[in-house]
């Protein structure tokens, strides 16, 4: 017999155009905010991203890893 915790699993959804706004903001400021990171998390979990969008995310994460983009906790 399985018990249910009543938890609802919600799939994050990407707001149209938000990925482009994140890329533009990060390019202009050189900073990745907490809000940007949540947007990227939603984008990564979105199965409808095309290859170009996935490559942009990969490049952005690579720039963070190399220290070219700083991460803000705000």
Buried (B, 14 or more C-beta within 10 A) or exposed (E): EEEEEEEEEEEEEBEEEBBEEBBEBBEEEEEBBEEBBEBBEBBBEBEEBEEEBEEBBEEBBEBBEEEEBEEEEE
